[in-house]
């Protein structure tokens, strides 16, 4: 859920941040997302050997670190010029890393319990969409301007939105990752347990019927 919040909300509000906060030309609305997608594509080639080397959880944490660095950069540098391309590379690489690693960890969670796969992915998709919808509602509800024309308050509003939806949510994701490392989540073999119970009940009933016949 945190992964989708970072990826979707950052992509939603990056254009407002570029034009309303940094007051950059509108060409940056096209070039910065392009830089983000290209950096994410390039980073996908590094993820596989990197995850084999340090593990999927640590690779996910590296992606969170990249996003936190982006958030810290946005927080401190309030008058970014062309350096926004560097920030876009960090955000794109970090977003692609955590997105791919989260899907990979979900596949590891399901493992051979394929009968639970549809429920797990469905539950993830449902919570992602609800969380993103609530996030957009909250951000738009707290917007200082309720008209289409922006006021000076919008300049700082989108600045803090980009900081919170990236760095703030990344911090929550890091805490969740630590909890998963301490208390791993696993799908139990409930069907095999039920089959064992049913077979034991059948054996008990057979033995009782045999006893009744002897009597």
N, C-alpha and C positions, 0 to 999 in steps of 0.2 A: 504494500500500500504506500509506504513512504517513498519507494522507488518511483512509482507512477506519479505521485504528487510532485516530486522534484522534476521529473522529465516533462510532464504535461503542463504544469503551471509555469515553469520557466520558459517553455516554448510559447505559451499563451501571452505572457507579459513582457517578453524580451523586446517586442516591437515598441510597446508603450514606453519602456525604459529608455530605449535608444532615442526616440523622437521627443518625448515630453521631459525626461530628466536630463539626458546628456545633450539634448538639442542638436543632434547630428542630422545631416541630410538624409532624405528618405531612401537614398540608395542603400544605406546600411541595413534597412529592413530586409533587403534581399541578400546582401553579402554576408552578414553575420550568421544567419541560419545556415547559409551554404558552408561557411567555415566550420560551424558546429557539426554538420552532417559529414563533411569530409574528414574532420578529426576523429569523429566516432567510427567512421569506416576504417581509417588507418589503425586506430587502436584495437579494432576487432582482430587484426592479425597478430597482435602481441598478446592478447588475452589467453589463448590456448597454451602456449609454452609457459607463460607467466603463472597460470593457474596450476599447471603441473608442478611447477617449481615451489610455489609457496602455498598452494591450496586455494580453493574457491572462496572461502570466507575471507582470507587475507587479501585476495584480489578485489573482492567487493569493498573491503575497507580502503584499499588504495584508491578506488573510484570515489569513495566518500571524501577522502583527503583532497583529491583534486577539486571536488565541488566546494569543500570548505575553503580552500585557497581562493577559488573564484569569489566566494561570498565575502571573504576578508578583503580582497582586492576591491570589490565593488563598494564595500563599506568605507574604505579609506580614500579611494580615489574618486572624488565627486566630479571631476572635470576630465574624464577620459576622452582622448582623441582617437588616434589610430591604434593606441594600445588596447582598445576594446577588442581588436582581433585576437590578441593574446588571451584575453579573458574568455573569448568565445571558444578558443581551442581547449582551454581547461574545462569549460562547461560541457562541451561536446564530447570530449574523451571521457570525462567522469560519468556523464549520463549514460553513454553507451556501455561503459564497463559495468555499472551497477544494474542496468537493465538486463544485460546478457547473463550476468552472474546470478541474479535473482531467479531467472527462468531455469538456469542450470541447477541451482540449489533446490528448486521446487521439483524438478525431475528426479533428483537424488532422494528427496523426501518420499516420493511415490514409489520409486524403485520397482520391485516386482509386483507391487499391489496395484496392478493396472485397473482393477475394478473400481478403485477409489480415484482414479485419475480425473474422470469427468467432474466429479464433485469438487475436487481440490481446485482445478483450474476454473470451474464455474464460480466457486466461492471467492477466489482471488479476483476474478473479473468483476464480480458484483461489488465487492468492497472497494475496489479501485475506482469504479465509476461513481459510486456514492460519495467517496471521499473527495474526488476531484470536483464533483458537483457542489458539495458543501463548501469546499475551498473557494471556488469561484463566487458563490453566493456571499460568503463572508467578506471576501476582498471587495466585491462590488458594493456590498452594504456599508462598508466602512469608508468608501470613497468620499473624499471631502467635497467634490463637485457633483451635484445631481443634475447638471445640464450637460449638453454636448460640448460646450466650450470649456476649456480647461482654465483653471486659475493657478496662481503661483504655488498653491498647496499641492498640486498634482506633481510638481517637480520632485518634491521630497517623498511623496507618497509612493510612487513607483520605485524609487530608490530603495526604500525600506521593504517593499514587497519582494523585490529581487533578493535582498539579503535574507529575509525570513524564509521564503519558499525554497531557497537553496541551502543556506547554512543552518537555519533553524531545523528544518526537516531532516537534513543530513545528520545533525546531532542526535535527533530522536532515532534515526535509522541505526546509528552507531551503537546506541544503548540497546536497541533491539537485537543487534548482531551479537553483542556481548552476552545478553541473556540466552540466546540460542546456543552460544558456545558453552555456557555453563550448564544449561538445561536443554539438551538436544530434544527436538521434536521428532517423534517416530510414529509411523502407522503400525498399530499392533496387528498381529495375525488373528483377528477375531473369528474368521470363518473356520480356521483349523481348530480353534478352541471349541467352537460350537459343534463341529463335527465329532470331536473327541467326547464331548458331553453326551451327544446323541448316541454314539456307539456304546458308551458305558451304560446309558439308560436301557438300550436294547439288550445288552448282556444281562443286566439285572432282571429285566422282565422275562428273558428266556430261562434264567436260573430259577426264578420264582415259579414259572409254569412247569418246569421240570420237577421241582419239589412237590408241587400240587399233584402231579401225575403219579409220582411215587407213593404219596400218601394215599 
